[in-house]
Amino acid sequence: MRSPARAGAVKAFGLERTGFARNSKMLQTWTRGLINIVPGSANDNETLVLTCGKNSNGPEFVPVAVRLNPETMIYEVAPDFDVSSWREQLASGKPQRPGFDAGLIRDLDFPEAALPKKAVVKLIGEETGCGFSRAYELVAEAVKRRILTLNRRTKTYAKA
């Protein structure tokens, strides 16, 4: 089920975009131009997506993402933000989850050369914030990809 906030953000695009501002189509008749501003993330307003709600005297602009520059406190164009995939993700109604790859284990600093599985899982969780079940999956994937080696006698894992 889609959350009300997500459903509202979806309305910034398409045929309903003119009624996005305060859910009022009355603004459409009052204004000559309207820019819809939507947060690019559910967690903060660091990235915003700007869409064209209405432009009476010209062509509509394509949606663009802007990101806050903390030094100047000015929003600047964010060329690395993929507006189309963000829009698809909004429409799908699935919450955004960060993806974790077993390759991240290469960058972890092991306190010892070899660690038990539980310690590796704890280290992955602390460094990445992923859950324990996903961390166990990453360990298994890392062994298959030969990022980690398993010593079956001591049941410890070391970087390959």
N, C-alpha and C positions, 0 to 999 in steps of 0.2 A: 504494500500500500504506500502511496506517495504521500509525503508530509505536506502540510499546507504551505510551508515556506518554499519547498521544491516546486509545488504546483504553481505558486505565484511567480517564481523565477522563470518557469517555462513560458509564461504568458508574455514575457518581454520580446518574444520572437513571433513571427507569423501573423495571422490575421487578427489576433487579439492584442497585438502590441500597442495599439492606440489607447486601449483601456487599461494598460498596465499601471499607470500612475494612479495610485489610491483606488484602483478598481473602478475608475470612473470614465465612462465614455463621454461624459459631458466636457471633459477637458479637451477632447478632440475638436469640438466646435469653437472653443475659446482661443486655442493656441494656433500659431502659424508654424511653429517648430517644436519638437519634443524629443528629448534624449532620455532613454531609459537607462538607469544605472542599476546593475545587479552585482552582488558580491560574487567573486570568482571562487570563493571557498566558504564552506559553512562555518569554519572556525574563526576567520578574521576578515577584515576589510582591507588587507594589504593589497590584494588584487581585485580590481573591479572590471566588469565587462560593460561596455557602452554599446547600446543598440539604438537604431533610429526608430523612434516611435512615430514621428510625423515630420515631413518637410514639405510645406505647401508650395514653395517656389523653386524647388530643385530636386535633384535625384537623391534617393536615400543612400546613406553610407553603409558600408559593410560593418558588421559588428567588430569591435576592436577591444583588446584587453589593455588595461593600464595597471602599473604597479607603483606603489608608494616608494619613493626614494627617501630613506630615513635621514639622510644628511641634509637634503633640501626641503623635505616634507612636501614635495610636489609629486603628483602622479605622472609617470612617464610611460610611453608605449612599451608593452611587454611582448616583444616579437617571439619569445619562446613559449608563450601560452597558446595552446591549441584550442581555439574557440569552438571549432566544429566538434571535437571529441568531448569537450566540456558540455556542449549543448546536447549531444547524444546521451551522455551520462545523466543529465538532468531529466531528459524525456523518459529514460528507462526506469527511473524510480529506484534504482539500486544505490545504496550509500557508497561513497567513495572509500576504498580501502587501499592503503599503500601496498605496493607489491614488493616482495622480498625475494631476492635471488641468492642461491647458495654461494655465488661468487663473492658476496660480502664477507664471507668467513675469511677470505684471504687477507682482508684489511684489519681483522681483529688482532689485538695484542694478547696473545696467550701468556698468562703469568708463568707458566711452566711449559716445557717442551711437549709434554703429553698430559692430557686431562681426561678424567672420566666423562662419560656422556652427559651426566647431570650438570657438571660444571660448564661444559661447552654450551649446553642449552641455556643455562643461567646467564652466561656471558653474552650470548646472542640476544637474549631478551633485554638485558640491561643496555646494550649498545644500540639496538634497533627499535625497541619498544614493541616488538611483535610478541604474540602470545606463545605459551609453552608448546602447544600442539603444533603450531607452525614452525617453531624452532626445532622440534624433533624431526619434522619433515625436512627441514633444511640440512640437518646433520646427515640424514639418510641420503639426500640428494648429493651432498658434498662428497660422501664416500663413493657413490656411483660415478661422479664426475672426476674422481681422484684429486679433489681439493684437500680432503682429509684422508688419512689412512687409519685403519682400525687395527690395533694390536689385539688379537683375539685372546692371547694368553693373559695379558694384564687388563684387558677390556678398557683401554684408553685410546684416545684419539689425538693425533698429531697432524700438523700441517704437512702436506706432501711436498 
